[in-house]
């Protein structure tokens, strides 16, 4: 009888763990930056691009990861795959990278342009579109060997998407362009809105994007605009945290879409979460995590990518989450960040120096990265001790992050405020 109960106990535990892994959960992998993007090629193949030109890939649904060099040191802002083998990544200072072997190797493309690129999309194995700062639009019809350049506005362009022959481009200050002929011509659309448009998502019948602001640290969207005919547009309000907006949006089809948002307040509180849209219930909570400021994992950079109606991924700063059940409502516990409580930074705010103290943590094989608010790595401190003195006199006033890293994996991140007298 005891064996029977023990077997039932193990079965219950196994089912419980399986369900927990289907809900939103953190993957056992992090990237050492606070800016980038995430793209799910399919349920098992997912890419993350980051600051410093890093490209990370998992082929087993986020179970294991490998980092690849990309021949670029610039921040990468977007990545797109046409199929399992052919993909592009774009970023700052004219960075365009191409792979033809599923991300094993990346080569730099020369488009004779140094603008910051924000979005890339492929229409076929040969046709590629890129948009970016100051209205730049690039188009290649020979898989990146040559590029045609056109400027359709002076505003920064944030996203481009295609559906068959239809296409949209969205940008700052109400910029919206539409093409009905596969991008051969673009027509400006006036929605009488002067906010920034971003996070463009096109399904088989409908087009969506966020309206808000992209000109601070990260994106903040407050309204979802949508249309089915490019004539009649509707908008619905979406909610972030502490009066802020949401940072990204993606729909896999009309019946399922997600937003992601995070915020930290002066109330010693921190929030991170996602909302899910269904035709039955409209917008409702999909994910929530609430912590105090000491354990805050909020980031101005958060992105969501959906492989299908069941599997989706979120990139939150340097952290990666996954769902395998279509984003059923999940509340994440703060205990997952007990490691953070064993790390102390003082004094904070700092002036000439700051002390990094590790309580009950072996410092060997750990490095500390100092990262600015834009996600740029400023310095790396090696050979950490239980108490490490870090000079900060050369840092400008502002907000920084110190990340503890082991084997390219971020174990914890602490915020540091520099205030020189």
PyMOL commands that set and color helices and strands:
alter all, ss='L'
color gray80, all
select helices_A, chain A and resi 2-22+51-53+92-94+133-135+293-295+334-341
alter helices_A, ss='H'
color red, helices_A
select strands_A, chain A and resi 25-30+36-40+46-50+55-58+66-68+76-81+87-91+96-99+107-108+117-122+128-132+136-140+148-151+157-163+166-171+175-179+187-188+196-202+207-213+220-227+233-237+248-253+256-265+269-278+282-291+302-306+312-316+319-323+330-332+343-346+353-358+367-372+377-381+387-391+398-406+409-418
alter strands_A, ss='S'
color yellow, strands_A
deselect
rebuild
show_as cartoon
